[in-house]
Amino acid sequence: MFEQLIDIFLLVFLAVISIAIVRMRNVFTAVMLFGIYSLVSASLFMVLDAADVAFTEAAVGAGISTILMLATLSLVGRDREKPLVKKKISFLPLAIVLVTGATLVYGIVDLPPFGAADNPVHTHVAPRYVFQSMSEIDVPNLVTAVLASYRGFDTLGEVVVIFTAGIGVLLLIGGRRRKEESADE
């Protein structure tokens, strides 16, 4: 019961932070709230016994993302400009979101029930990892065995994508600074 209260508290706190982010006029405050949102998400993942996901959320979501957003704010300014003219409301984005949502719901209709013991992942894949990983690769931690060995190429691919995105952001920030410095001269 106590764990459920903590889960509910964290979810309500996430909802309150989300509403506060949407209502913020000061972009710096919104960035700080994004960092808090990531830390609360990491706390929720820890309560749900997903330490690897919590660590990733804390490092990437609260750490690196917040630093990159603050670096961007140092280049573009802190306050959002008020629109001069009231824009016409477009229903195209709403239609796209509704069609995408309907497609996703249609795609999950045939999935097996969540957590059912006879799901394919529980009958074929998971038992092999649990019972044969020690004899196959001799790694005592099951999560490490799956991520570093069985899914090593996936993990390497994810790291390459994150590294490439980081380099791209740094190049964009560096290019903008060089343009501003040459314009000042």
C-alpha positions, -999 to +999 in steps of 0.1 A: +000+000+000+028+024+009+046+017-024+014+025-043+011+058-025+046+067-035+038+058-071+007+079-071+025+108-055+053+107-081+028+104-110+008+134-097+040+153-092+049+146-129+015+158-140+019+190-120+054+196-134+041+190-170+013+216-165+038+241-151+061+236-181+033+242-205+023+274-187+058+289-184+066+321-202+102+321-191+122+295-211+149+292-184+123+281-158+109+256-183+143+241-188+148+238-151+114+221-147+124+197-175+154+187-154+132+182-124+108+162-144+136+139-155+148+134-119+112+126-108+109+102-137+142+086-126+128+083-091+097+066-104+118+041-124+138+033-092+106+027-073+096+003-101+129-016-098+143-005-131+176+008-119+192+007-154+164+029-169+165+052-139+203+057-142+199+064-180+170+089-173+190+107-146+222+109-167+207+117-201+174+134-192+184+154-162+221+157-169+231+160-205+198+173-219+196+200-193+231+211-200+225+212-237+193+232-233+211+257-210+239+260-236+213+267-262+196+293-240+229+311-235+229+316-273+192+324-280+179+342-249+157+334-219+122+348-227+098+336-253+086+364-275+049+373-275+033+368-309+025+400-327-006+387-345-029+360-333-024+330-356-052+311-373-058+278-356-049+249-378-066+215-374-040+196-395-017+188-365-047+176-345-058+154-375-022+140-378-021+132-341-055+115-342-046+094-372-013+084-357-030+075-324-057+054-341-030+036-361-010+028-329-042+016-312-050-006-342-015-020-342-016-031-305-051-048-306-035-082-315-008-081-289-009-107-261-022-096-227+004-077-207+021-098-181+005-131-191+026-161-182+022-177-216+035-147-237+062-157-261+088-136-243+082-156-211+082-190-227+111-188-251+135-158-247+136-150-210+142-186-198+172-189-221+187-157-208+180-166-171+192-202-172+219-202-198+236-168-196+261-179-169+272-210-188+274-192-222+291-159-213+299-161-176+285-127-166+267-128-132+244-098-137+216-107-160+209-071-172+246-067-181+246-100-198+217-091-220+228-055-228+265-061-233+265-096-248+233-108-263+223-073-275+258-059-278+253-047-313+220-029-304+237-012-275+267-002-296+243+012-322+224+032-296+257+046-283+267+056-318+234+073-324+237+093-291+273+102-298+265+114-333+236+135-320+258+150-294+285+159-319+258+173-342+245+196-314+281+207-305+288+215-342+256+235-344+263+254-313+300+260-323+290+271-358+265+296-345+291+311-321+316+315-350+289+333-371+281+356-342+318+364-336+324+371-373+293+394-375+305+414-345+339+421-361 
